[in-house]
């Protein structure tokens, strides 16, 4: 992966992620399925360097694809994806919501 924007696909904006960001200063991102924690940390710090984002901890989760409805008698599945929960230093705040 060459670009930081290839590693970080988009932020995940849900009620649960919003509460997590307010309580423990953790932000949730959808990341490339082959990205590791080191690449995710470097990408977050490079993208948000104007905010001086200092990453303390990263947790990654592989989200399994859901089963979808039937089309012509066959069950479909949605694609799986990878989620990263990034915990930042207390002084850092990101404006993604």
Secondary structure as GFF3:
##gff-version 3
##sequence-region A 1 97
A	DSSP	alpha_helix	4	7	.	.	.	ID=ss1
A	DSSP	beta_strand	8	11	.	.	.	ID=ss2
A	DSSP	alpha_helix	15	24	.	.	.	ID=ss3
A	DSSP	beta_strand	26	31	.	.	.	ID=ss4
A	DSSP	alpha_helix	37	47	.	.	.	ID=ss5
A	DSSP	three_ten_helix	49	51	.	.	.	ID=ss6
A	DSSP	beta_strand	55	63	.	.	.	ID=ss7
A	DSSP	beta_strand	67	71	.	.	.	ID=ss8
A	DSSP	beta_strand	74	77	.	.	.	ID=ss9
A	DSSP	beta_strand	81	88	.	.	.	ID=ss10
###
